[in-house]
Amino acid sequence: MDHTTAWQDGGPTTTANLGVLCRHCHGYKHSDGVTLTQPTPGTFQWTTQLGHTYTTTPEPP
């Protein structure tokens, strides 16, 4: 589990701020110019260094 907003930056340890990232994605998240937000629990919005935005949503139950 990984904090979307880092704990040391005030990110709470709650479902709305946690997500499962593979090792590659976790490292990429910390690259210069890359941002990751979680507008709603389980929905992740990545912005790349080139400014492209990608959104992933959870699979329905």
mmCIF file of the N, C-alpha and C atoms, coordinates in Angstrom:
data_MODEL
# 
_entry.id   MODEL 
# 
loop_
_atom_site.group_PDB 
_atom_site.id 
_atom_site.type_symbol 
_atom_site.label_atom_id 
_atom_site.label_alt_id 
_atom_site.label_comp_id 
_atom_site.label_asym_id 
_atom_site.label_entity_id 
_atom_site.label_seq_id 
_atom_site.pdbx_PDB_ins_code 
_atom_site.Cartn_x 
_atom_site.Cartn_y 
_atom_site.Cartn_z 
_atom_site.occupancy 
_atom_site.B_iso_or_equiv 
_atom_site.pdbx_formal_charge 
_atom_site.auth_seq_id 
_atom_site.auth_comp_id 
_atom_site.auth_asym_id 
_atom_site.auth_atom_id 
_atom_site.pdbx_PDB_model_num 
ATOM 1   N N  . MET A 1 1  ? 0.852   -1.175 0.000   1.00 0.00 ? 1  MET A N  1 
ATOM 2   C CA . MET A 1 1  ? 0.000   0.000  0.000   1.00 0.00 ? 1  MET A CA 1 
ATOM 3   C C  . MET A 1 1  ? 0.894   1.232  0.000   1.00 0.00 ? 1  MET A C  1 
ATOM 4   N N  . ASP A 1 2  ? 0.440   2.238  -0.712  1.00 0.00 ? 2  ASP A N  1 
ATOM 5   C CA . ASP A 1 2  ? 1.207   3.462  -0.868  1.00 0.00 ? 2  ASP A CA 1 
ATOM 6   C C  . ASP A 1 2  ? 0.277   4.655  -0.672  1.00 0.00 ? 2  ASP A C  1 
ATOM 7   N N  . HIS A 1 3  ? 0.781   5.678  0.009   1.00 0.00 ? 3  HIS A N  1 
ATOM 8   C CA . HIS A 1 3  ? 0.031   6.920  0.168   1.00 0.00 ? 3  HIS A CA 1 
ATOM 9   C C  . HIS A 1 3  ? 0.051   7.686  -1.153  1.00 0.00 ? 3  HIS A C  1 
ATOM 10  N N  . THR A 1 4  ? -1.122  8.117  -1.637  1.00 0.00 ? 4  THR A N  1 
ATOM 11  C CA . THR A 1 4  ? -1.177  8.934  -2.840  1.00 0.00 ? 4  THR A CA 1 
ATOM 12  C C  . THR A 1 4  ? -0.552  10.293 -2.538  1.00 0.00 ? 4  THR A C  1 
ATOM 13  N N  . THR A 1 5  ? -1.013  10.941 -1.473  1.00 0.00 ? 5  THR A N  1 
ATOM 14  C CA . THR A 1 5  ? -0.346  12.129 -0.937  1.00 0.00 ? 5  THR A CA 1 
ATOM 15  C C  . THR A 1 5  ? 0.498   11.640 0.219   1.00 0.00 ? 5  THR A C  1 
ATOM 16  N N  . ALA A 1 6  ? 1.796   11.878 0.140   1.00 0.00 ? 6  ALA A N  1 
ATOM 17  C CA . ALA A 1 6  ? 2.738   11.341 1.134   1.00 0.00 ? 6  ALA A CA 1 
ATOM 18  C C  . ALA A 1 6  ? 2.336   11.699 2.563   1.00 0.00 ? 6  ALA A C  1 
ATOM 19  N N  . TRP A 1 7  ? 2.528   10.752 3.438   1.00 0.00 ? 7  TRP A N  1 
ATOM 20  C CA . TRP A 1 7  ? 2.211   10.952 4.849   1.00 0.00 ? 7  TRP A CA 1 
ATOM 21  C C  . TRP A 1 7  ? 2.937   12.176 5.393   1.00 0.00 ? 7  TRP A C  1 
ATOM 22  N N  . GLN A 1 8  ? 4.223   12.327 5.055   1.00 0.00 ? 8  GLN A N  1 
ATOM 23  C CA . GLN A 1 8  ? 4.992   13.453 5.580   1.00 0.00 ? 8  GLN A CA 1 
ATOM 24  C C  . GLN A 1 8  ? 4.520   14.794 5.012   1.00 0.00 ? 8  GLN A C  1 
ATOM 25  N N  . ASP A 1 9  ? 3.715   14.751 3.944   1.00 0.00 ? 9  ASP A N  1 
ATOM 26  C CA . ASP A 1 9  ? 3.136   15.970 3.377   1.00 0.00 ? 9  ASP A CA 1 
ATOM 27  C C  . ASP A 1 9  ? 1.701   16.180 3.841   1.00 0.00 ? 9  ASP A C  1 
ATOM 28  N N  . GLY A 1 10 ? 1.293   15.441 4.853   1.00 0.00 ? 10 GLY A N  1 
ATOM 29  C CA . GLY A 1 10 ? -0.045  15.592 5.417   1.00 0.00 ? 10 GLY A CA 1 
ATOM 30  C C  . GLY A 1 10 ? -1.071  14.617 4.887   1.00 0.00 ? 10 GLY A C  1 
ATOM 31  N N  . GLY A 1 11 ? -0.633  13.651 4.079   1.00 0.00 ? 11 GLY A N  1 
ATOM 32  C CA . GLY A 1 11 ? -1.569  12.661 3.546   1.00 0.00 ? 11 GLY A CA 1 
ATOM 33  C C  . GLY A 1 11 ? -2.014  11.688 4.617   1.00 0.00 ? 11 GLY A C  1 
ATOM 34  N N  . PRO A 1 12 ? -3.317  11.530 4.797   1.00 0.00 ? 12 PRO A N  1 
ATOM 35  C CA . PRO A 1 12 ? -3.812  10.621 5.830   1.00 0.00 ? 12 PRO A CA 1 
ATOM 36  C C  . PRO A 1 12 ? -3.667  9.160  5.423   1.00 0.00 ? 12 PRO A C  1 
ATOM 37  N N  . THR A 1 13 ? -3.629  8.292  6.399   1.00 0.00 ? 13 THR A N  1 
ATOM 38  C CA . THR A 1 13 ? -3.605  6.858  6.142   1.00 0.00 ? 13 THR A CA 1 
ATOM 39  C C  . THR A 1 13 ? -5.059  6.382  6.156   1.00 0.00 ? 13 THR A C  1 
ATOM 40  N N  . THR A 1 14 ? -5.737  6.639  5.035   1.00 0.00 ? 14 THR A N  1 
ATOM 41  C CA . THR A 1 14 ? -7.143  6.276  4.871   1.00 0.00 ? 14 THR A CA 1 
ATOM 42  C C  . THR A 1 14 ? -7.326  5.618  3.503   1.00 0.00 ? 14 THR A C  1 
ATOM 43  N N  . THR A 1 15 ? -8.440  4.947  3.319   1.00 0.00 ? 15 THR A N  1 
ATOM 44  C CA . THR A 1 15 ? -8.730  4.296  2.051   1.00 0.00 ? 15 THR A CA 1 
ATOM 45  C C  . THR A 1 15 ? -8.696  5.297  0.895   1.00 0.00 ? 15 THR A C  1 
ATOM 46  N N  . ALA A 1 16 ? -9.145  6.512  1.140   1.00 0.00 ? 16 ALA A N  1 
ATOM 47  C CA . ALA A 1 16 ? -9.193  7.532  0.091   1.00 0.00 ? 16 ALA A CA 1 
ATOM 48  C C  . ALA A 1 16 ? -7.802  8.026  -0.311  1.00 0.00 ? 16 ALA A C  1 
ATOM 49  N N  . ASN A 1 17 ? -6.763  7.684  0.461   1.00 0.00 ? 17 ASN A N  1 
ATOM 50  C CA . ASN A 1 17 ? -5.416  8.156  0.155   1.00 0.00 ? 17 ASN A CA 1 
ATOM 51  C C  . ASN A 1 17 ? -4.416  7.009  -0.011  1.00 0.00 ? 17 ASN A C  1 
ATOM 52  N N  . LEU A 1 18 ? -4.904  5.789  -0.085  1.00 0.00 ? 18 LEU A N  1 
ATOM 53  C CA . LEU A 1 18 ? -4.010  4.643  -0.250  1.00 0.00 ? 18 LEU A CA 1 
ATOM 54  C C  . LEU A 1 18 ? -4.297  3.933  -1.557  1.00 0.00 ? 18 LEU A C  1 
ATOM 55  N N  . GLY A 1 19 ? -3.274  3.340  -2.125  1.00 0.00 ? 19 GLY A N  1 
ATOM 56  C CA . GLY A 1 19 ? -3.441  2.565  -3.345  1.00 0.00 ? 19 GLY A CA 1 
ATOM 57  C C  . GLY A 1 19 ? -2.322  1.559  -3.472  1.00 0.00 ? 19 GLY A C  1 
ATOM 58  N N  . VAL A 1 20 ? -2.568  0.536  -4.278  1.00 0.00 ? 20 VAL A N  1 
ATOM 59  C CA . VAL A 1 20 ? -1.568  -0.494 -4.507  1.00 0.00 ? 20 VAL A CA 1 
ATOM 60  C C  . VAL A 1 20 ? -0.817  -0.137 -5.789  1.00 0.00 ? 20 VAL A C  1 
ATOM 61  N N  . LEU A 1 21 ? 0.496   0.041  -5.683  1.00 0.00 ? 21 LEU A N  1 
ATOM 62  C CA . LEU A 1 21 ? 1.331   0.329  -6.843  1.00 0.00 ? 21 LEU A CA 1 
ATOM 63  C C  . LEU A 1 21 ? 2.415   -0.737 -6.945  1.00 0.00 ? 21 LEU A C  1 
ATOM 64  N N  . CYS A 1 22 ? 2.718   -1.133 -8.175  1.00 0.00 ? 22 CYS A N  1 
ATOM 65  C CA . CYS A 1 22 ? 3.838   -2.044 -8.359  1.00 0.00 ? 22 CYS A CA 1 
ATOM 66  C C  . CYS A 1 22 ? 5.135   -1.260 -8.132  1.00 0.00 ? 22 CYS A C  1 
ATOM 67  N N  . ARG A 1 23 ? 6.219   -1.967 -8.053  1.00 0.00 ? 23 ARG A N  1 
ATOM 68  C CA . ARG A 1 23 ? 7.515   -1.345 -7.786  1.00 0.00 ? 23 ARG A CA 1 
ATOM 69  C C  . ARG A 1 23 ? 7.855   -0.278 -8.840  1.00 0.00 ? 23 ARG A C  1 
ATOM 70  N N  . HIS A 1 24 ? 7.596   -0.588 -10.109 1.00 0.00 ? 24 HIS A N  1 
ATOM 71  C CA . HIS A 1 24 ? 7.874   0.351  -11.194 1.00 0.00 ? 24 HIS A CA 1 
ATOM 72  C C  . HIS A 1 24 ? 7.047   1.634  -11.054 1.00 0.00 ? 24 HIS A C  1 
ATOM 73  N N  . CYS A 1 25 ? 5.736   1.489  -10.838 1.00 0.00 ? 25 CYS A N  1 
ATOM 74  C CA . CYS A 1 25 ? 4.861   2.659  -10.723 1.00 0.00 ? 25 CYS A CA 1 
ATOM 75  C C  . CYS A 1 25 ? 5.202   3.497  -9.495  1.00 0.00 ? 25 CYS A C  1 
ATOM 76  N N  . HIS A 1 26 ? 5.558   2.840  -8.400  1.00 0.00 ? 26 HIS A N  1 
ATOM 77  C CA . HIS A 1 26 ? 5.939   3.581  -7.199  1.00 0.00 ? 26 HIS A CA 1 
ATOM 78  C C  . HIS A 1 26 ? 7.177   4.429  -7.472  1.00 0.00 ? 26 HIS A C  1 
ATOM 79  N N  . GLY A 1 27 ? 8.161   3.867  -8.147  1.00 0.00 ? 27 GLY A N  1 
ATOM 80  C CA . GLY A 1 27 ? 9.357   4.628  -8.474  1.00 0.00 ? 27 GLY A CA 1 
ATOM 81  C C  . GLY A 1 27 ? 9.050   5.764  -9.443  1.00 0.00 ? 27 GLY A C  1 
ATOM 82  N N  . TYR A 1 28 ? 8.208   5.486  -10.444 1.00 0.00 ? 28 TYR A N  1 
ATOM 83  C CA . TYR A 1 28 ? 7.851   6.499  -11.430 1.00 0.00 ? 28 TYR A CA 1 
ATOM 84  C C  . TYR A 1 28 ? 7.122   7.668  -10.783 1.00 0.00 ? 28 TYR A C  1 
ATOM 85  N N  . LYS A 1 29 ? 6.282   7.370  -9.803  1.00 0.00 ? 29 LYS A N  1 
ATOM 86  C CA . LYS A 1 29 ? 5.521   8.406  -9.099  1.00 0.00 ? 29 LYS A CA 1 
ATOM 87  C C  . LYS A 1 29 ? 6.453   9.459  -8.510  1.00 0.00 ? 29 LYS A C  1 
ATOM 88  N N  . HIS A 1 30 ? 7.659   9.068  -8.150  1.00 0.00 ? 30 HIS A N  1 
ATOM 89  C CA . HIS A 1 30 ? 8.611   9.992  -7.525  1.00 0.00 ? 30 HIS A CA 1 
ATOM 90  C C  . HIS A 1 30 ? 9.542   10.670 -8.532  1.00 0.00 ? 30 HIS A C  1 
ATOM 91  N N  . SER A 1 31 ? 9.289   10.466 -9.830  1.00 0.00 ? 31 SER A N  1 
ATOM 92  C CA . SER A 1 31 ? 10.093  11.117 -10.863 1.00 0.00 ? 31 SER A CA 1 
ATOM 93  C C  . SER A 1 31 ? 9.733   12.601 -10.944 1.00 0.00 ? 31 SER A C  1 
ATOM 94  N N  . ASP A 1 32 ? 10.713  13.422 -11.315 1.00 0.00 ? 32 ASP A N  1 
ATOM 95  C CA . ASP A 1 32 ? 10.457  14.849 -11.488 1.00 0.00 ? 32 ASP A CA 1 
ATOM 96  C C  . ASP A 1 32 ? 9.388   15.065 -12.548 1.00 0.00 ? 32 ASP A C  1 
ATOM 97  N N  . GLY A 1 33 ? 8.413   15.905 -12.234 1.00 0.00 ? 33 GLY A N  1 
ATOM 98  C CA . GLY A 1 33 ? 7.385   16.263 -13.202 1.00 0.00 ? 33 GLY A CA 1 
ATOM 99  C C  . GLY A 1 33 ? 6.212   15.319 -13.281 1.00 0.00 ? 33 GLY A C  1 
ATOM 100 N N  . VAL A 1 34 ? 6.214   14.251 -12.517 1.00 0.00 ? 34 VAL A N  1 
ATOM 101 C CA . VAL A 1 34 ? 5.117   13.283 -12.531 1.00 0.00 ? 34 VAL A CA 1 
ATOM 102 C C  . VAL A 1 34 ? 4.244   13.537 -11.306 1.00 0.00 ? 34 VAL A C  1 
ATOM 103 N N  . THR A 1 35 ? 2.928   13.544 -11.526 1.00 0.00 ? 35 THR A N  1 
ATOM 104 C CA . THR A 1 35 ? 2.019   13.675 -10.388 1.00 0.00 ? 35 THR A CA 1 
ATOM 105 C C  . THR A 1 35 ? 1.000   12.544 -10.413 1.00 0.00 ? 35 THR A C  1 
ATOM 106 N N  . LEU A 1 36 ? 0.565   12.171 -9.238  1.00 0.00 ? 36 LEU A N  1 
ATOM 107 C CA . LEU A 1 36 ? -0.470  11.156 -9.079  1.00 0.00 ? 36 LEU A CA 1 
ATOM 108 C C  . LEU A 1 36 ? -1.474  11.694 -8.076  1.00 0.00 ? 36 LEU A C  1 
ATOM 109 N N  . THR A 1 37 ? -2.743  11.713 -8.477  1.00 0.00 ? 37 THR A N  1 
ATOM 110 C CA . THR A 1 37 ? -3.810  12.123 -7.564  1.00 0.00 ? 37 THR A CA 1 
ATOM 111 C C  . THR A 1 37 ? -4.834  11.003 -7.514  1.00 0.00 ? 37 THR A C  1 
ATOM 112 N N  . GLN A 1 38 ? -5.683  11.058 -6.505  1.00 0.00 ? 38 GLN A N  1 
ATOM 113 C CA . GLN A 1 38 ? -6.750  10.069 -6.343  1.00 0.00 ? 38 GLN A CA 1 
ATOM 114 C C  . GLN A 1 38 ? -8.038  10.851 -6.086  1.00 0.00 ? 38 GLN A C  1 
ATOM 115 N N  . PRO A 1 39 ? -8.709  11.323 -7.172  1.00 0.00 ? 39 PRO A N  1 
ATOM 116 C CA . PRO A 1 39 ? -9.888  12.167 -7.002  1.00 0.00 ? 39 PRO A CA 1 
ATOM 117 C C  . PRO A 1 39 ? -11.008 11.508 -6.200  1.00 0.00 ? 39 PRO A C  1 
ATOM 118 N N  . THR A 1 40 ? -11.169 10.200 -6.370  1.00 0.00 ? 40 THR A N  1 
ATOM 119 C CA . THR A 1 40 ? -12.107 9.416  -5.562  1.00 0.00 ? 40 THR A CA 1 
ATOM 120 C C  . THR A 1 40 ? -11.416 8.101  -5.226  1.00 0.00 ? 40 THR A C  1 
ATOM 121 N N  . PRO A 1 41 ? -11.794 7.451  -4.138  1.00 0.00 ? 41 PRO A N  1 
ATOM 122 C CA . PRO A 1 41 ? -11.120 6.208  -3.767  1.00 0.00 ? 41 PRO A CA 1 
ATOM 123 C C  . PRO A 1 41 ? -11.106 5.197  -4.921  1.00 0.00 ? 41 PRO A C  1 
ATOM 124 N N  . GLY A 1 42 ? -9.902  4.741  -5.258  1.00 0.00 ? 42 GLY A N  1 
ATOM 125 C CA . GLY A 1 42 ? -9.733  3.742  -6.298  1.00 0.00 ? 42 GLY A CA 1 
ATOM 126 C C  . GLY A 1 42 ? -9.547  4.300  -7.701  1.00 0.00 ? 42 GLY A C  1 
ATOM 127 N N  . THR A 1 43 ? -9.770  5.592  -7.890  1.00 0.00 ? 43 THR A N  1 
ATOM 128 C CA . THR A 1 43 ? -9.567  6.240  -9.189  1.00 0.00 ? 43 THR A CA 1 
ATOM 129 C C  . THR A 1 43 ? -8.272  7.033  -9.117  1.00 0.00 ? 43 THR A C  1 
ATOM 130 N N  . PHE A 1 44 ? -7.340  6.709  -10.010 1.00 0.00 ? 44 PHE A N  1 
ATOM 131 C CA . PHE A 1 44 ? -6.032  7.355  -9.987  1.00 0.00 ? 44 PHE A CA 1 
ATOM 132 C C  . PHE A 1 44 ? -5.829  8.151  -11.259 1.00 0.00 ? 44 PHE A C  1 
ATOM 133 N N  . GLN A 1 45 ? -5.306  9.363  -11.113 1.00 0.00 ? 45 GLN A N  1 
ATOM 134 C CA . GLN A 1 45 ? -5.028  10.209 -12.253 1.00 0.00 ? 45 GLN A CA 1 
ATOM 135 C C  . GLN A 1 45 ? -3.535  10.522 -12.269 1.00 0.00 ? 45 GLN A C  1 
ATOM 136 N N  . TRP A 1 46 ? -2.875  10.014 -13.307 1.00 0.00 ? 46 TRP A N  1 
ATOM 137 C CA . TRP A 1 46 ? -1.443  10.218 -13.494 1.00 0.00 ? 46 TRP A CA 1 
ATOM 138 C C  . TRP A 1 46 ? -1.235  11.359 -14.476 1.00 0.00 ? 46 TRP A C  1 
ATOM 139 N N  . THR A 1 47 ? -0.290  12.248 -14.209 1.00 0.00 ? 47 THR A N  1 
ATOM 140 C CA . THR A 1 47 ? 0.145   13.248 -15.173 1.00 0.00 ? 47 THR A CA 1 
ATOM 141 C C  . THR A 1 47 ? 1.630   13.019 -15.392 1.00 0.00 ? 47 THR A C  1 
ATOM 142 N N  . THR A 1 48 ? 1.996   12.817 -16.666 1.00 0.00 ? 48 THR A N  1 
ATOM 143 C CA . THR A 1 48 ? 3.374   12.489 -17.011 1.00 0.00 ? 48 THR A CA 1 
ATOM 144 C C  . THR A 1 48 ? 4.236   13.738 -17.123 1.00 0.00 ? 48 THR A C  1 
ATOM 145 N N  . GLN A 1 49 ? 5.516   13.521 -17.299 1.00 0.00 ? 49 GLN A N  1 
ATOM 146 C CA . GLN A 1 49 ? 6.466   14.617 -17.456 1.00 0.00 ? 49 GLN A CA 1 
ATOM 147 C C  . GLN A 1 49 ? 6.150   15.458 -18.690 1.00 0.00 ? 49 GLN A C  1 
ATOM 148 N N  . LEU A 1 50 ? 5.505   14.882 -19.680 1.00 0.00 ? 50 LEU A N  1 
ATOM 149 C CA . LEU A 1 50 ? 5.142   15.612 -20.900 1.00 0.00 ? 50 LEU A CA 1 
ATOM 150 C C  . LEU A 1 50 ? 3.766   16.269 -20.810 1.00 0.00 ? 50 LEU A C  1 
ATOM 151 N N  . GLY A 1 51 ? 3.112   16.103 -19.651 1.00 0.00 ? 51 GLY A N  1 
ATOM 152 C CA . GLY A 1 51 ? 1.812   16.735 -19.448 1.00 0.00 ? 51 GLY A CA 1 
ATOM 153 C C  . GLY A 1 51 ? 0.618   15.910 -19.879 1.00 0.00 ? 51 GLY A C  1 
ATOM 154 N N  . HIS A 1 52 ? 0.836   14.670 -20.275 1.00 0.00 ? 52 HIS A N  1 
ATOM 155 C CA . HIS A 1 52 ? -0.276  13.780 -20.643 1.00 0.00 ? 52 HIS A CA 1 
ATOM 156 C C  . HIS A 1 52 ? -0.945  13.279 -19.362 1.00 0.00 ? 52 HIS A C  1 
ATOM 157 N N  . THR A 1 53 ? -2.255  13.152 -19.391 1.00 0.00 ? 53 THR A N  1 
ATOM 158 C CA . THR A 1 53 ? -3.005  12.697 -18.229 1.00 0.00 ? 53 THR A CA 1 
ATOM 159 C C  . THR A 1 53 ? -3.689  11.368 -18.547 1.00 0.00 ? 53 THR A C  1 
ATOM 160 N N  . TYR A 1 54 ? -3.566  10.429 -17.620 1.00 0.00 ? 54 TYR A N  1 
ATOM 161 C CA . TYR A 1 54 ? -4.173  9.105  -17.746 1.00 0.00 ? 54 TYR A CA 1 
ATOM 162 C C  . TYR A 1 54 ? -4.950  8.815  -16.473 1.00 0.00 ? 54 TYR A C  1 
ATOM 163 N N  . THR A 1 55 ? -6.157  8.306  -16.624 1.00 0.00 ? 55 THR A N  1 
ATOM 164 C CA . THR A 1 55 ? -6.984  7.984  -15.477 1.00 0.00 ? 55 THR A CA 1 
ATOM 165 C C  . THR A 1 55 ? -7.286  6.496  -15.472 1.00 0.00 ? 55 THR A C  1 
ATOM 166 N N  . THR A 1 56 ? -7.112  5.870  -14.314 1.00 0.00 ? 56 THR A N  1 
ATOM 167 C CA . THR A 1 56 ? -7.491  4.474  -14.145 1.00 0.00 ? 56 THR A CA 1 
ATOM 168 C C  . THR A 1 56 ? -8.606  4.401  -13.108 1.00 0.00 ? 56 THR A C  1 
ATOM 169 N N  . THR A 1 57 ? -9.536  3.523  -13.337 1.00 0.00 ? 57 THR A N  1 
ATOM 170 C CA . THR A 1 57 ? -10.659 3.356  -12.419 1.00 0.00 ? 57 THR A CA 1 
ATOM 171 C C  . THR A 1 57 ? -10.736 1.895  -11.977 1.00 0.00 ? 57 THR A C  1 
ATOM 172 N N  . PRO A 1 58 ? -11.323 1.660  -10.812 1.00 0.00 ? 58 PRO A N  1 
ATOM 173 C CA . PRO A 1 58 ? -11.415 0.273  -10.343 1.00 0.00 ? 58 PRO A CA 1 
ATOM 174 C C  . PRO A 1 58 ? -12.416 -0.516 -11.180 1.00 0.00 ? 58 PRO A C  1 
ATOM 175 N N  . GLU A 1 59 ? -12.196 -1.812 -11.256 1.00 0.00 ? 59 GLU A N  1 
ATOM 176 C CA . GLU A 1 59 ? -13.143 -2.679 -11.942 1.00 0.00 ? 59 GLU A CA 1 
ATOM 177 C C  . GLU A 1 59 ? -14.399 -2.796 -11.086 1.00 0.00 ? 59 GLU A C  1 
ATOM 178 N N  . PRO A 1 60 ? -15.565 -2.867 -11.722 1.00 0.00 ? 60 PRO A N  1 
ATOM 179 C CA . PRO A 1 60 ? -16.785 -3.015 -10.945 1.00 0.00 ? 60 PRO A CA 1 
ATOM 180 C C  . PRO A 1 60 ? -16.801 -4.353 -10.201 1.00 0.00 ? 60 PRO A C  1 
ATOM 181 N N  . PRO A 1 61 ? -17.505 -4.369 -9.068  1.00 0.00 ? 61 PRO A N  1 
ATOM 182 C CA . PRO A 1 61 ? -17.561 -5.628 -8.301  1.00 0.00 ? 61 PRO A CA 1 
ATOM 183 C C  . PRO A 1 61 ? -18.311 -6.720 -9.017  1.00 0.00 ? 61 PRO A C  1 
# 
